[in-house]
Amino acid sequence: MRVPLGAWPVVGCVVLFAVLWICFWWSHRGKRCFYFDPQDFVYYEGGADRELPVAAVTSTFAPHLENYIGVMKLLITVAAASIAFGANQSPRAGVFVAKIVLAFSILYGVVFSGLLQFFYDDYAQDVRAYTRGRYSLIEALGFSSLACFVAGYFVWAFNLG
């Protein structure tokens, strides 16, 4: 039985996400929850043997949230434009594969952005809501989106000409 060409990049992107999620899950074993806001870490954990910047006492995650969402907006826009406007390029199979990988970059980026905002809102209601599973999911989605974005453009570049 022959596997369709489009199945391999799908499998690769899903495996990438799964491996990243497992790595983040495993590397943070023993941690119950994470803090979005450094001020909460200072308040509840007292710094926990870390040397924190003075700003940690009053800083929040809100500016970082805006930056993360901004980066994902740019990534999603560029990837979507490449998929849409790259249709006139050569009909090589590699360009098709690159478009699938870029589509996964968009998928992971959109889910990352939505869940990050949801988890931060949930965290604002319960400081212990950002658990190890949620942390691992957010990290894996963010890095998967970035990795698929870079891989998609590498595949595309090597299939030009």
Summary of the structure (lengths in Angstrom):
residues: 161
radius of gyration: 18.9
end to end distance: 31.1
largest distance: 62.0
contacts: 465
relative contact order: 0.18
helix: 75%
strand: 1%
